[in-house]
Amino acid sequence: MIPTLNPVTTGRDAAAEEFLDAASLAGFPAIDYSILPFYETFKTQSFASAREMLSTRNLVLGSFGLPVEFRKDEALFREELAALPDIARFAAELGATNCCTWLYPATDEPVAEYTSRFIRRLRECAKVLDDNGIRFGIEWVGPKTLRTMKHDFIHTLPGVLELIGAIDVPNVGVLFDSFHWFTSGATREDILALRPEQIVLVHINDAPDKPADEQIDNQRLLPGEGIIDLPGMLSALREIGYDSYVSVETFSDSLPLLGSKEAAQRTKSALDPVLEGYV
């Protein structure tokens, strides 16, 4: 498994160069980051300049976020979808083979219409990514405390697998997050029922000592600091054959206050003993 850093952990407002330097200095071999800073460098300078943003720091782009807003109006979706083929071609040339997004677990809209629209839009995105050899991961969001709208939406592993089946494009799989695995009541046996190719990316983080139904999405801990059975999760992932990127995504008010470099180093120090034996 490949240690990977997500910018939420170190402070999402940091400039790209600051985040990349922090990840590299902390010893991360990979990042889980936006494709857009690299794409903008490619457009304004050169492909070589974009590639050097990673290569000079001994980093690879393990996964990037879907650069298409599919949750809002159709006009915005169409505008950003039109740009996706060029971005996806660039990402593939850069060596990025994974793209991911997430689903909010509740809606005020009628569920049938909401679901149908998401299936259609995500299928269109998936096809563009598939044409460029890029896998597409979809994350379910587990906390009960987020489900405060009129209707519950997808918030479990079986639910996201059903959506992936409905999208029906071969490159689509799961973004598997330890916090959402825990808060949705999933088990080690649920992991063992998966095939490794169904998992596009793993997010790792931990949870404070309180019941799963009381967990708050933006209050997470570094791996090994909380109550999630991370050894059970990681051993199950290894047992099914998953050996790719494991990205630390820890929402914290205090960690980013340390600054990107110190936060990245603290993160790597927390992650290393948890991943020992799985890297």
HELIX and SHEET records of a PDB file:
HELIX    1   1 PRO A    7  THR A   10  1                                   4    
HELIX    2   2 ALA A   16  ALA A   26  1                                  11    
HELIX    3   3 LEU A   36  THR A   44  1                                   9    
HELIX    4   4 PHE A   47  SER A   55  1                                   9    
HELIX    5   5 GLU A   74  LEU A   94  1                                  21    
HELIX    6   6 VAL A  111  ASP A  131  1                                  21    
HELIX    7   7 LYS A  144  LEU A  146  5                                   3    
HELIX    8   8 LEU A  157  ILE A  167  1                                  11    
HELIX    9   9 SER A  178  THR A  183  1                                   6    
HELIX   10  10 ARG A  188  LEU A  192  1                                   5    
HELIX   11  11 PRO A  196  GLN A  198  5                                   3    
HELIX   12  12 ALA A  212  GLU A  214  5                                   3    
HELIX   13  13 LEU A  230  ILE A  240  1                                  11    
HELIX   14  14 LEU A  255  LEU A  258  5                                   4    
HELIX   15  15 SER A  260  LEU A  275  1                                  16    
SHEET    1   A 9 ILE A   2  LEU A   5  0                                        
SHEET    2   A 9 ALA A  30  TYR A  33  1                                        
SHEET    3   A 9 VAL A  60  GLY A  65  1                                        
SHEET    4   A 9 ASN A  98  TRP A 102  1                                        
SHEET    5   A 9 ARG A 135  GLU A 139  1                                        
SHEET    6   A 9 VAL A 172  ASP A 177  1                                        
SHEET    7   A 9 ILE A 199  ILE A 204  1                                        
SHEET    8   A 9 TYR A 245  VAL A 248  1                                        
SHEET    9   A 9 ILE A   2  LEU A   5  1                                        
SHEET    1   B 2 ALA A 106  THR A 107  0                                        
SHEET    2   B 2 HIS A 151  ASP A 152 -1                                        
END                                                                             
